[in-house]
Amino acid sequence: MRTLILLRHGESAWNARNLFTGWADVGLTPRGEEQARDSGRLLRAAGLLPAAAHTSVLTRAVRSATLALEAAGRSGIPLTRDWRLNERHYGALQGRDKSDVLREYGEERFRLWRRSYDAAPPPATGAAHAPATPPASAPGSGSADDPALPRTESLADVTARLLPYWHDHIAPGLRAGRTTLVVAHSNSLRALVAHLDGLDPKELLDLNIPTAMPLRYDLDEQLRPLVRGGRYLDPGAAAAAAAEVADEGHRSSRSTR
Ligand SMILES: O=C(O)[C@@H](CO)OP(=O)(O)O
């Protein structure tokens, strides 16, 4: 049996402010840092000791991975960063308040942009929407104006850039028997879960990944899940937190609630 642990980063500054984030490189809130440490403590308590870890190039994920591994007593293991694990590029929605977007475009469009397989938000235009720091290993020259950088992404686009990384860098370690931690984002993890569980687009609409809740997948030799959907280490807390994610846009930011 092979064990994979999926973990979304802790609460970011823009999660707390109810803003679409995507490739904007924002840090964790103090609460997000504590959530990341708590997730590491959960791993340790469950006896889940990763031998390898992968994360995106975005600060909120790298920092969460570092804090979780420290709290799990595993800070010495290799941590590999790659832009292919980044959050989906949210196009022109990046930096916008989710409640404002919901009001402006309506429930159906809002839901399809957030949770469908093939709808991409309108592309970002101009430097204002380009990532502040282009991910170092992203395609192209690394300049924020580089036409090779995405200006928006659907979940299908995320899946297409993520799966080569899964096949070439994560799956081989799992096959070699290494318990592996992947620390990523709401939508890059939705793409990975959809691949592992064989979700169809309708099932994907209802898939929400909560922040900092370790999700354990035990996999067979073909890397197929023994239990579809995996198992959250703290199922009750994860279900409540996933419901809050689903409800984003319908409530104001955490700091003003
Ligand atoms: O804004 C984003 O980049 C993501 C994660 O916060 O949002 P959502 O979960 O709505 O896809």
The ligand as a Tripos MOL2 file, in Angstrom:
@<TRIPOS>MOLECULE
LIG
   11    10     1     0     0
SMALL
NO_CHARGES

@<TRIPOS>ATOM
      1 O1         -9.3300   32.5050   -4.8980 O.co2     1 LIG1
      2 C1         -8.7310   31.4500   -5.1200 C.2       1 LIG1
      3 O2         -7.6350   31.3920   -5.6910 O.co2     1 LIG1
      4 C2         -9.3810   30.1420   -4.6720 C.3       1 LIG1
      5 C3         -8.8680   29.7440   -3.3300 C.3       1 LIG1
      6 O3         -9.0360   30.7310   -2.3640 O.3       1 LIG1
      7 O4        -10.7600   30.3590   -4.6300 O.3       1 LIG1
      8 P1        -11.9000   29.2730   -4.8440 P.3       1 LIG1
      9 O5        -11.8010   28.2730   -3.7080 O.co2     1 LIG1
     10 O6        -13.1340   30.1140   -4.7920 O.co2     1 LIG1
     11 O7        -11.7240   28.6180   -6.1730 O.co2     1 LIG1
@<TRIPOS>BOND
     1     1     2 2
     2     2     3 1
     3     2     4 1
     4     4     5 1
     5     4     7 1
     6     5     6 1
     7     7     8 1
     8     8     9 2
     9     8    10 1
    10     8    11 1
@<TRIPOS>SUBSTRUCTURE
     1 LIG1         1 GROUP 0 **** ****
